[in-house]
Amino acid sequence: MSTFQDLGLNEDLLHAITDLGFETPSEVQEKAIPILLESETDLVALAQTGTGKTAAFGFPMLQKIDIDSRTTQGLILSPTRELCLQITNEMKQYGKYCKGLNVVAIYGGSSITDQAREVKRGAQIIVATPGRMKDMISRRLVDISKIQYAVLDEADEMLNMGFKEDITDILSHTPEDKSTWLFSATMPKEVATIAKKFMKSPQEITVGNKNESTNQVSHEYYLVNARDRYQALKRLADANPDIFSVIFCRTKRDTQKVAENLIEDGYSAGALHGDLSQNQRDLVMKSFRNQQIQMLVATDVAARGIDVDDITHVINYQLPDEPEIYTHRSGRTGRAGKTGISMVIVSKSEVRKIKSIERIINQKFELKEIPDGMEICEVQLMSLANKIHNTEINHEIDKYLDSINDLFEDTTKDELIKKFFSVEFTRFFNYYQKTKNLNVSDTSRGEDRDSGGRDYRSNSNDSRYFINVGRKDGYDWMKLKDFLKEVLELGRDDVFKVDVKESFSFFNTEKELQEKVLAFFTDYKHDGRFVNVEISEDKGRGTSRNKRRRDGGGSRRRSDDKPRGDRRSNSRSDGNRSDRRSSSRSEGNRSDRRSSSSSESRSRRSDSVSSSDRPRRSRR
């Protein structure tokens, strides 16, 4: 294995490397740095998050630019503010002995005037997010017409976030003879397109196989009923007392909800998503880096700036819509030579996604069982015993020993140990002694669906809905599905069995999403019109048995045969179904009843033991 000295770096950079404590280059550094130092070339480097990519392009750029010139010579584009700031900080550390170096970060959420002033002072290197960079170019606050090196870091992530047009526009303002270095964890078609358009005969290096996950991470999945997902998450946390993890959810709403529930249940948790202010996000990340937060619940977009080496677990509370995103999630653990665990909580309908991910990362998942209550009690007990055994003695307690010994003079050693540990053990035992088994047998593993997609047969785990928009409102099945996915923030396969009629339609989701769907469409307006969604008796098995209602005749009842109240009497457009029924309904609106019902549902869904009985976890 080579050393940094062998790579051809100058003394200023080697001095900084010594200060940083770097001993040997990582594989991507060992492969990329000599290529970039020795020639003016374009480069495509495929390597996982956490493999040292910043140093792989940072050291060569710092060595090749002219520090004495105030002209901007290097541009680094990154997907998020957090990653932008992280790269900027690392570049400053690498170049701490390069006198006159000015690295400037350009990103949204901060004063564009201040950033323009920093650039005007003379920035040899600019690190930027695409959106803010494009804005500054359009305002002529930055000049990148003379750059020699352009880096696209986390290129696949930038394209996933919709920055393709911004990147194209930004690069169009740069010289054609520059060197472009593209670093990415995966190589989807969009990244290949960018490489083909803006790079000339690029050299390519790959650390591991394309899209493949690092061998430092083991992959596990846990099969539970959808309604038990949160309970499973808590048990996994309790079974790993020293967990330091990122928990991924698909939507901002779910992220906030899961984090709030964890905090309420006594866990050291925090939320990270796009609805937080920049100051809130900074505070959360500071707490997480300082390990004041053990469990960070995050969306994929918000988590892209996370660069913490000691994460022990990544927990996929929900699988991502695109299998490739799983590679980025699991890459948050197993960094800097350490091992990590990526856990996935799935219901039966999601097992097929596991197989898709296995093909992409070229690794197998191990099916594991959610631990039962007694296993957790044992783990917690032994964790406490180890902490006590390894605790340094505070000799300030010596002056109290005589009194303590007097108190326990009639107690044997075994009795004393039992009493001491019972304080902690009893809390977990009382909570877990009557809990149910959450595991579901994996009967579907290895079975392929005929169409390669969702099983559309009647399923008791599905909910079918009526929605009062149809063809006359400009919807076909695809437009309605896209509309529902967008407003509900759902994935590609979460809305199915979409059946569009003239003035109304039907659609399905998994039953676990029912509360979310109904709550969202309470008093919801779209284009000035109330959109009404209700549970339907129609199960999507045909047309004849529901023909009378579909033709507009008759009234519609829920399965309990109780008429639903109108939450918006006399507020809808002509021909609206609820207007036609409003005269026959009793007073009271549906949103009130739904609110009450949702509250009761949440109460039932929480632990069978009240929250006050929940064993509060000690902070790290």
C-alpha positions in Angstrom: 0.0 0.0 0.0 1.3 3.4 -1.0 1.7 6.5 1.3 0.6 10.1 0.6 4.3 10.9 0.0 4.2 8.3 -2.9 1.3 10.0 -4.6 3.4 13.1 -5.5 1.8 15.7 -3.2 3.8 18.8 -2.2 5.2 19.6 1.2 2.4 22.1 2.2 -0.2 19.4 1.6 1.8 16.7 3.3 2.2 18.9 6.3 -1.6 19.4 6.5 -2.1 15.6 6.1 0.2 15.0 9.1 -1.8 17.5 11.2 -5.0 15.8 10.2 -3.7 12.4 11.3 -4.1 10.8 7.9 -1.8 7.8 7.6 -2.5 6.0 4.4 -4.6 7.0 1.4 -8.0 5.3 0.8 -8.5 3.3 -2.4 -10.2 6.1 -4.3 -7.4 8.6 -3.2 -4.7 6.1 -4.2 -6.3 5.7 -7.7 -7.4 9.3 -8.4 -4.7 11.6 -7.0 -1.8 10.4 -9.3 -4.0 10.6 -12.4 -5.2 14.1 -11.6 -1.7 15.4 -10.6 0.1 13.9 -13.7 -2.2 15.1 -16.5 -4.9 17.5 -17.5 -7.7 15.0 -18.0 -11.4 14.5 -17.4 -12.2 11.8 -14.7 -15.2 9.7 -13.7 -14.7 8.2 -10.2 -17.3 5.8 -8.8 -17.0 5.3 -5.1 -19.3 5.1 -2.1 -20.0 7.9 0.4 -17.4 7.9 3.1 -14.5 6.6 1.1 -12.5 9.9 1.1 -13.6 11.4 -2.2 -13.2 15.0 -1.1 -9.5 14.5 -0.5 -9.2 12.6 -3.8 -10.2 15.7 -5.8 -9.2 18.3 -3.2 -5.5 17.6 -2.9 -4.9 17.7 -6.7 -6.9 20.9 -7.1 -5.1 22.6 -4.3 -1.7 21.6 -5.8 -2.5 22.6 -9.4 -4.1 26.1 -8.9 -2.1 29.3 -8.8 -2.5 30.5 -5.2 -1.0 33.9 -6.1 -3.8 34.7 -8.5 -7.2 36.0 -7.3 -8.9 34.5 -10.4 -11.4 31.7 -9.7 -9.8 28.6 -11.0 -11.7 25.7 -9.3 -15.4 25.1 -9.0 -16.9 22.3 -6.9 -20.7 21.6 -7.2 -22.4 19.7 -4.4 -26.1 18.8 -3.8 -26.8 20.3 -0.4 -25.8 23.2 1.8 -24.4 20.8 4.5 -22.2 19.0 2.0 -21.1 22.4 0.5 -20.0 23.6 3.9 -18.4 20.3 4.8 -16.3 20.4 1.5 -15.3 24.0 2.1 -14.2 23.3 5.6 -12.1 20.3 4.5 -10.5 22.2 1.6 -9.5 24.9 4.0 -8.0 22.3 6.3 -6.1 20.6 3.4 -4.8 24.0 2.3 -4.0 25.5 5.7 -0.3 25.9 4.7 -1.1 27.3 1.3 -0.7 31.0 2.1 -3.2 33.3 0.3 -5.7 30.5 -0.3 -9.4 31.6 -0.3 -12.1 28.9 -0.5 -15.6 30.4 -0.6 -18.9 28.5 -0.1 -21.9 29.6 -2.1 -25.3 28.2 -1.0 -28.9 29.1 -0.4 -30.3 30.2 3.0 -27.6 32.8 3.6 -26.9 36.3 2.4 -26.1 36.4 -1.3 -24.5 39.8 -0.8 -22.1 38.5 1.8 -21.2 35.6 -0.4 -20.6 37.9 -3.4 -18.4 40.1 -1.3 -16.3 37.0 -0.4 -15.9 36.0 -4.0 -14.9 39.5 -5.0 -12.0 39.4 -2.5 -10.5 36.8 -4.7 -11.7 33.1 -4.4 -9.4 30.7 -6.1 -11.9 27.9 -5.3 -15.7 28.1 -5.1 -17.8 25.4 -3.5 -21.4 25.8 -4.4 -24.9 24.3 -4.6 -26.3 24.4 -8.1 -29.3 26.6 -7.3 -27.4 29.5 -5.6 -24.6 29.2 -8.1 -27.0 29.6 -11.1 -28.6 32.6 -9.3 -25.2 34.3 -8.8 -24.2 33.7 -12.4 -27.4 35.3 -13.7 -26.8 38.3 -11.4 -23.2 38.5 -12.6 -21.9 38.2 -9.1 -19.4 35.5 -10.0 -17.2 34.8 -12.9 -16.3 31.2 -13.8 -15.3 31.8 -17.4 -11.6 31.1 -16.5 -11.9 28.1 -14.3 -9.5 25.2 -15.0 -11.1 22.5 -12.9 -14.8 21.7 -12.3 -15.8 19.0 -9.9 -19.3 17.4 -9.8 -19.4 15.8 -6.3 -22.2 13.3 -5.5 -23.3 13.7 -9.2 -26.0 11.1 -8.9 -27.6 12.9 -5.9 -27.6 16.3 -7.7 -29.4 14.7 -10.6 -31.9 12.9 -8.4 -32.7 16.3 -6.8 -33.5 17.8 -10.2 -30.4 19.9 -10.7 -29.7 18.6 -14.3 -30.7 21.8 -16.0 -28.9 24.0 -13.4 -25.7 22.0 -13.8 -26.0 22.2 -17.6 -26.5 25.9 -17.4 -23.6 26.4 -15.0 -21.1 24.4 -17.0 -22.1 26.3 -20.2 -20.4 29.3 -18.6 -17.1 27.5 -18.1 -14.2 27.1 -20.6 -14.4 24.1 -22.9 -10.7 23.2 -22.2 -11.2 22.8 -18.5 -10.8 19.5 -16.7 -14.0 18.0 -15.3 -13.9 15.5 -12.5 -17.1 13.7 -11.7 -17.4 11.8 -8.5 -20.5 9.6 -7.8 -21.6 6.6 -5.8 -23.7 5.2 -8.6 -23.8 5.5 -12.4 -27.4 5.9 -13.6 -28.1 6.9 -17.2 -28.5 10.6 -16.2 -24.9 10.7 -14.9 -23.6 9.0 -18.0 -25.4 11.6 -20.1 -23.7 14.5 -18.2 -20.3 12.8 -18.6 -20.8 12.3 -22.3 -21.9 15.9 -22.9 -19.3 17.7 -20.9 -16.3 15.4 -20.8 -13.8 14.4 -23.4 -12.5 10.8 -23.2 -12.6 10.7 -19.4 -10.5 8.3 -17.5 -12.6 6.1 -15.2 -11.8 4.6 -11.8 -14.1 2.4 -9.8 -13.8 1.5 -6.1 -15.8 -1.7 -5.8 -18.3 -2.5 -8.6 -20.7 0.1 -10.0 -23.6 0.9 -7.6 -22.2 -1.8 -5.2 -22.4 -1.3 -1.5 -19.3 -1.3 0.6 -18.3 -4.6 2.3 -18.0 -2.8 5.6 -21.8 -2.8 5.9 -24.0 -5.8 6.6 -27.6 -5.7 5.4 -30.6 -7.1 7.4 -34.3 -6.9 6.9 -37.1 -7.5 9.4 -40.6 -8.6 8.3 -43.5 -7.2 10.2 -47.1 -6.1 9.7 -47.2 -2.5 8.5 -49.1 -1.4 11.6 -46.3 -2.7 13.8 -43.5 -0.7 12.0 -43.0 1.8 14.8 -43.1 -0.9 17.5 -40.4 -2.8 15.6 -38.3 0.3 15.4 -38.4 0.8 19.2 -37.4 -2.9 19.8 -34.5 -2.6 17.4 -33.3 0.5 19.3 -33.8 -1.2 22.7 -32.0 -4.3 21.5 -29.0 -2.1 20.6 -28.4 0.1 23.7 -25.4 1.9 22.3 -27.0 2.6 18.9 -25.9 5.8 17.1 -28.1 5.8 14.0 -29.8 7.5 11.1 -33.4 6.5 10.5 -34.7 7.1 7.0 -38.3 8.0 6.2 -39.7 8.8 2.8 -41.6 12.0 3.6 -41.0 15.1 5.8 -44.3 14.4 7.6 -43.3 10.8 8.5 -39.9 12.0 9.6 -41.3 14.6 12.0 -43.9 12.2 13.3 -41.5 9.3 14.0 -39.0 11.7 15.7 -41.7 13.2 17.9 -42.9 9.7 18.9 -39.4 8.6 19.8 -38.8 11.6 21.9 -42.1 11.2 23.6 -41.2 7.6 24.3 -38.0 8.6 26.0 -35.4 8.1 23.2 -32.7 10.6 22.4 -33.9 11.5 18.9 -34.2 14.4 16.5 -35.7 15.2 13.1 -33.9 16.5 10.0 -36.0 17.5 7.0 -36.6 20.3 4.6 -39.4 22.0 6.6 -36.9 22.9 9.3 -35.3 26.3 9.2 -31.6 26.4 8.5 -30.8 27.3 12.1 -32.9 24.4 13.3 -31.1 22.0 11.0 -27.7 23.3 12.1 -28.7 22.8 15.8 -29.9 19.2 15.1 -26.7 18.3 13.2 -24.5 19.8 15.9 -26.3 17.7 18.6 -26.0 14.6 16.4 -22.3 15.1 15.7 -21.8 15.6 19.5 -23.8 12.4 20.0 -26.3 14.2 22.2 -28.8 12.7 19.8 -28.6 8.9 19.4 -31.3 8.5 16.7 -31.5 11.0 13.8 -34.7 10.6 11.8 -34.1 12.1 8.3 -35.4 12.3 4.8 -33.0 11.3 2.0 -32.6 14.9 0.8 -31.8 16.4 4.2 -29.4 13.5 5.0 -27.2 14.1 2.0 -25.0 16.5 4.0 -24.4 14.1 6.9 -20.7 13.2 7.3 -20.3 11.4 10.6 -17.9 8.5 10.9 -19.2 6.8 14.0 -22.7 5.9 12.9 -23.4 2.3 14.0 -26.7 1.6 12.3 -28.7 2.9 9.4 -32.4 2.0 9.8 -34.7 2.1 6.8 -38.0 2.8 8.5 -39.4 2.9 4.9 -37.6 1.8 1.8 -36.8 4.5 -0.8 -38.8 4.8 -4.0 -35.7 4.2 -6.1 -33.5 1.2 -5.2 -30.3 3.1 -6.0 -31.0 5.5 -3.2 -30.5 2.6 -0.7 -26.8 2.6 -1.6 -26.5 6.2 -0.4 -28.5 5.4 2.8 -26.4 2.4 3.8 -23.2 4.4 3.0 -23.8 6.5 6.1 -22.5 3.7 8.2 -19.4 1.6 7.8 -17.1 4.6 7.2 -13.5 5.3 7.8 -12.6 1.6 8.0 -15.4 0.8 10.6 -18.2 -1.7 10.2 -21.8 -0.9 10.2 -25.3 -2.4 9.9 -28.1 -1.4 7.6 -31.5 -2.5 8.8 -34.7 -2.5 6.8 -38.2 -2.8 8.3 -40.6 -4.1 5.7 -44.1 -5.5 5.3 -44.9 -8.5 3.1 -45.8 -6.3 0.1 -42.3 -4.7 0.2 -40.2 -7.9 0.2 -39.9 -7.7 -3.6 -38.0 -4.4 -3.2 -35.4 -6.2 -1.2 -34.6 -8.4 -4.2 -34.3 -5.4 -6.4 -31.8 -3.8 -4.0 -29.8 -7.0 -3.7 -29.3 -7.0 -7.5 -28.1 -3.4 -7.4 -25.7 -3.6 -4.4 -24.6 -7.2 -5.3 -25.0 -8.3 -1.7 -27.6 -10.4 0.1 -29.8 -9.3 2.9 -30.2 -11.5 5.9 -33.7 -12.0 7.3 -33.6 -11.5 11.0 -36.3 -11.5 13.7 -37.4 -8.6 15.8 -36.3 -9.5 19.3 -38.9 -10.4 21.9 -39.3 -8.7 25.2 -37.1 -11.1 27.3 -34.3 -10.8 24.8 -34.4 -7.0 25.1 -34.4 -7.2 28.9 -31.3 -9.4 28.8 -29.5 -7.1 26.5 -30.4 -4.0 28.6 -29.3 -5.8 31.8 -25.9 -6.9 30.4 -25.4 -3.4 28.9 -25.9 -1.9 32.3 -23.6 -4.4 33.9 -20.8 -3.6 31.4 -21.2 0.1 32.0 -21.0 -0.3 35.7 -18.0 -2.6 35.4 -16.1 -0.1 33.2 -17.1 3.0 35.2 -14.2 4.8 36.8 -14.7 5.2 40.5 -15.3 8.7 41.9 -13.6 8.7 45.2 -15.8 11.5 46.5 -18.1 8.6 47.4 -15.6 7.2 49.9 -16.9 9.4 52.8 -20.4 7.8 52.4 -19.2 4.2 52.3 -19.6 3.6 56.0 -23.2 4.7 56.0 -23.9 2.6 52.9 -22.3 -0.4 54.4 -24.3 0.0 57.6 -27.5 0.1 55.5 -26.6 -3.1 53.7 -25.0 -5.1 56.5 -27.8 -7.6 56.5 -27.7 -8.0 52.7 -25.6 -10.6 50.9 -23.6 -9.9 47.9 -26.0 -11.7 45.6 -29.0 -9.9 47.1 -27.3 -6.5 46.7 -26.5 -7.2 43.0 -30.1 -8.3 42.4 -31.5 -5.2 44.1 -29.2 -2.9 42.3 -29.9 -4.3 38.8 -33.6 -4.7 39.5 -34.0 -0.9 39.5 -33.2 -0.9 35.7 -34.4 -4.4 34.8 -37.9 -4.1 36.3 -38.7 -1.1 34.1 -38.0 -3.0 30.9 -39.5 -6.2 32.3 -42.8 -4.6 33.2 -43.0 -3.0 29.8 -42.1 -6.0 27.7 -43.4 -9.0 29.6 -46.8 -9.1 27.8 -45.8 -7.7 24.4 -46.6 -9.7 21.3 -44.4 -11.3 18.7 -44.0 -8.8 15.9 -42.4 -11.1 13.3 -44.2 -12.3 10.2 -43.2 -15.4 8.2 -41.6 -14.6 4.9 -43.7 -16.9 2.6 -43.2 -14.6 -0.4 -39.4 -14.6 -0.4 -38.1 -15.7 -3.7 -41.5 -15.6 -5.5 -41.8 -13.3 -8.5 -45.0 -11.6 -9.5 -46.3 -12.3 -13.0 -46.0 -8.7 -14.1 -43.0 -7.7 -12.1 -45.1 -5.1 -10.4 -47.6 -4.7 -7.6 -50.0 -7.6 -7.1 -53.4 -6.2 -8.1 -55.6 -8.9 -6.8 -58.0 -8.1 -3.9 -55.9 -7.7 -0.8 -57.2 -7.2 2.8 -54.1 -5.0 3.4 -55.3 -2.4 0.9 -57.7 0.5 1.4 -59.9 1.7 -1.5 -61.0 5.3 -1.7 -63.6 7.4 -3.5 -62.4 10.8 -4.8 -64.7 13.4 -6.3 -62.7 14.2 -9.4 -62.8 12.5 -12.7 -62.5 12.8 -16.5 -64.5 16.0 -16.6 -61.8 17.6 -14.4 -59.1 16.7 -16.9 -57.8 13.6 -15.2 -56.9 10.2 -16.7 -55.5 7.4 -14.5 -51.9 8.6 -14.9 -52.6 12.2 -14.2 -54.6 11.3 -11.1 -52.0 9.0 -9.8 -49.3 11.6 -10.3 -51.5 14.2 -8.5 -52.0 11.9 -5.5 -48.4 10.9 -5.3 -47.4 14.6 -5.3 -49.8 16.0 -2.8 -49.5 13.0 -0.4 -45.7 12.7 -0.9 -46.0 9.0 -1.7 -43.7 6.8 -3.7 -44.2 5.3 -7.2 -45.9 2.1 -6.0 -47.9 3.6 -3.1 -50.9 4.5 -5.2 -52.5 1.8 -7.4 -55.7 0.5 -8.9 -56.6 4.0 -10.1 -60.0 3.8 -11.8 -61.1 7.2 -13.3 -64.8 7.8 -14.1 -66.6 10.8 -15.6 -67.1 12.8 -12.4 -65.3 10.7 -9.7 -62.6 8.1 -9.4 -61.3 5.3 -7.2 -57.8 4.5 -6.0 -56.0 2.2 -3.6 -53.2 2.5 -1.1 -51.9 0.1 1.5 -54.0 0.2 4.7 -51.1 1.7 6.7 -51.5 4.9 4.7 -55.3 5.2 5.2 -55.1 7.6 8.2 -52.6 9.8 6.3 -54.8 9.9 3.2 -58.0 10.7 5.0 -56.4 13.3 7.2 -54.7 15.1 4.3 -57.9 15.5 2.4 -59.9 16.9 5.3 -61.0 20.4 4.0 -58.5 20.2 1.2 -58.9 22.6 -1.8 -57.4 22.2 -5.2 -57.8 24.9 -7.9 -60.5 26.6 -5.7 -62.5 23.4 -5.3 -62.9 21.1 -2.3 -61.5 17.6 -3.1 -63.3 14.9 -1.1 -61.8 11.5 -0.3 -63.7 8.8 1.5 -63.3 5.0 2.1 -65.1 3.1 -0.6 -67.0 -0.2 -0.5 -65.8 -0.8 -4.0 -62.9 -3.2 -3.9 -61.9 -2.9 -7.6 -63.3 -6.4 -8.5 -65.6 -5.2 -11.3 -68.4 -2.8 -12.2 -71.7 -4.6 -12.0 -72.1 -4.8 -8.2 -71.5 -1.0 -7.8 -73.2 0.1 -11.0 -76.1 1.9 -9.4 -73.8 4.1 -7.3 -71.4 4.8 -10.1 -74.3 6.0 -12.3 -75.1 8.5 -9.7 -78.0 6.8 -8.0 -78.4 5.9 -4.3 -76.4 6.9 -1.3 -73.1 5.5 -0.3 -72.5 4.0 3.1 -69.4 2.8 5.0 -69.0 -0.7 6.0 -70.5 0.0 9.4 -73.6 1.3 7.6 -73.5 4.7 9.3 -73.9 7.7 7.0 -70.9 10.0 6.9 -71.3 13.6 7.9 -70.7 16.5 5.6 -67.7 18.5 6.7 -68.4 21.3 4.2 -72.2 21.8 3.8 -73.2 24.1 1.0 -69.6 24.9 0.1 -69.1 22.8 -3.1 -69.6 23.4 -6.8 -72.8 22.4 -8.6 -73.2 18.7 -9.1 -71.0 17.8 -6.1 -72.0 14.5 -4.5 -72.1 15.7 -0.9 -74.4 18.6 -1.9 -76.9 16.1 -3.3 -76.8 14.2 0.0 -76.6 17.2 2.4 -80.3 17.5 3.0 -80.5 13.9 4.3 -77.6 14.1 6.7 -77.6 14.8 10.3 -75.9 17.9 11.8 -72.1 17.6 12.4 -69.2 17.5 10.1 -66.9 14.6 9.2 -63.7 16.3 10.0 -64.6 16.5 13.6 -65.5 12.9 13.7 -62.4 12.0 11.8 -60.2 14.0 14.2 -61.7 12.1 17.1 -61.4 8.8 15.2 -57.8 9.6 14.3 -57.0 10.5 17.9 -58.5 7.2 19.1 -56.6 5.3 16.4 -53.3 6.9 17.4 -54.1 6.0 21.0 -54.8 2.4 20.1 -51.7 2.2 17.9 -49.5 3.3 20.7 -48.0 0.8 23.2 -50.5 -1.3 25.2 -48.6 0.0 28.2 -49.1 3.8 28.8 -46.3 6.1 28.0 -45.6 6.7 31.6 -44.7 3.0 31.9 -42.3 3.2 29.0 -38.8 2.5 30.2 -36.9 5.8 29.6 -33.6 5.3 27.8 -30.5 6.8 29.4 -28.7 9.2 27.1 -25.3 8.4 25.8 
